Amino acid sequence: MNAQTSETTAFVEWFRAAAPYIHAFRGKTFVIAFGGDTLLREDFVDLIHDVNLLNALGVRLVLVHGVRPQVEARLTQRGLSARYVKGLRVTDAEALACVKEAVGTVRVEIETLLSLGLPNTPMAGAEIRVASGNYVIAQPAGVVGGVDTQFTGQVRKINEGAIRERVSDGDIVLLSPLGYSPTGEVFNLTLEEVATTTAIAIKADKLIFLLDHGNTVNTEGERIDQITAAEAQKMARSLPDGDMKLYLPHAARACKAGVARAHLVSSNAKGALLVELFTHSGVGTMVTRESVDILRPASIDDVGGILQLIEPLEADGTLVRRERERLEQEIGQFIVNEFDGRIVGCVALYPFTDTQSGEMACLAVDPDFRDGGRGAALLKGAVAQAKKDGLKQLFVLTTRTTHWFIERGFTLATPNDLPSARKEMYNWQRRSKVLMKAL
């Protein structure tokens, strides 16, 4: 019973935490790309269930699939060998026939899974409509490295109007790595180019690549949580060959061209797509045009976010209670840490110019973000502002975090060492420790 209660509590907490994302994603457009190896996985149906959930939550979806292993298998069956030049498949007439077969089979398989509606399954009552068609206009890739790539192509244009119309009607658009030319030819494309070009053309809110092989880590094996487009392009050069190296430049290109966010998520993690989208920390790599983790001066619009941060700390006595009216009046004294549009940390600086000192107060960080060094970053921001204001000393009053401040260069003082104006306001019942730091 206790374990059941614990599981129920965890579920409720997660569901409540996901609510802001559910609100934010409704009516947004996501392009989700996955390779042919993902379709071969036994848990591929779980990805379809997650796609169904996103659709049910009002997310407008474009799916882009690959077929590389399926094409390789058909070439082998016919006694043919795959040919590549600079990473591009050389698609002769026989190879193109294999591509067409693979695309047709895979597309039908995906549409079949999206059509499931069995009772007692995540797809019950789904009634998903899938739209496929000649949305991608292509042209020949031409001669590459002295080799004629024949029916290998590159995207010339995306029929973005038709795609937008379909997703606006609630359909899921399914795109294959094929393009069609006005002359009636068919060209073999890469899923990454189709996905990236489509996301840019339809002004998607997110482009998501599911990695068939490897994880979202750097050369040291450390997970890349978030990265800017410029950083991504540089990092990709040093990564070993694999999906991360392949998709990272495309994610960066999409963000530079206006896609709000790009995500790279390993298919190996269970429920990775949902965890990446509906939790603070995620499990993959998020690429943005500019950093989403910034320190900045607070504005009146931040009052609500600051209150959410400090109210739990006021309730347990860590911070002195502040009324909303007072916070609104003093908002100009605050610095906030904003992460992806959410206030996750704050600190206030109150100058006492007669003594060239300043009080740092109301330092708070969201519990979900306390392992990222944000407290130290806020302290650094307050120190920088104090120096800019011409202050020579910083002091803080605390009842719980004395050692944290000592570890960062503060020394113990007494209430008598405070500026006279602040000393008069000292609360002798709280008996806060006084710490000071020379600037």
Number of C-alpha atoms within 10 A of each C-alpha: 6 7 8 9 10 11 12 12 12 12 12 12 11 13 14 12 14 17 12 11 14 17 11 10 20 15 17 15 22 24 25 23 23 22 22 19 18 21 21 11 13 8 14 15 14 14 18 19 19 17 21 22 16 20 20 15 14 17 23 26 28 26 20 23 26 27 26 18 16 20 22 17 14 18 18 11 10 11 8 13 12 12 13 12 14 8 7 16 20 24 23 16 11 11 24 20 15 20 25 19 16 21 23 13 13 19 18 11 13 18 18 11 15 21 19 18 15 11 9 8 10 16 21 13 13 17 13 19 15 19 16 16 12 14 21 23 19 24 22 21 19 15 13 12 9 8 11 16 22 18 22 26 27 21 24 14 18 21 14 17 11 15 24 21 11 20 22 17 11 20 20 25 22 21 26 27 24 26 28 20 18 9 7 7 12 20 25 30 27 22 23 22 15 25 28 28 21 26 29 23 20 19 19 24 20 25 29 27 31 23 24 20 15 14 24 23 15 16 11 7 9 10 14 17 16 20 19 19 26 17 16 23 18 12 16 19 13 11 17 12 11 13 20 25 19 16 21 26 21 22 31 26 22 29 26 18 16 16 25 19 22 30 27 27 25 22 24 16 12 12 16 19 25 17 17 18 20 19 14 15 14 18 24 27 25 26 32 26 23 15 13 18 16 14 18 14 17 22 14 12 10 19 18 13 16 25 17 13 20 22 16 13 16 15 11 9 13 17 20 16 13 13 9 13 10 9 17 15 10 16 19 15 18 24 24 26 27 19 16 13 10 13 24 23 27 31 23 24 24 18 19 17 13 10 13 16 25 27 22 22 20 25 21 23 25 19 10 10 15 13 10 10 10 20 21 13 15 23 19 13 20 26 22 13 15 23 17 9 14 14 21 16 19 24 23 23 22 18 13 12 11 18 11 12 18 14 9 12 11 19 16 15 16 13 19 12 13 21 18 14 10 13 13 11 8 16 10 8 6 11 12 17 16 20 23 24 19 13 13
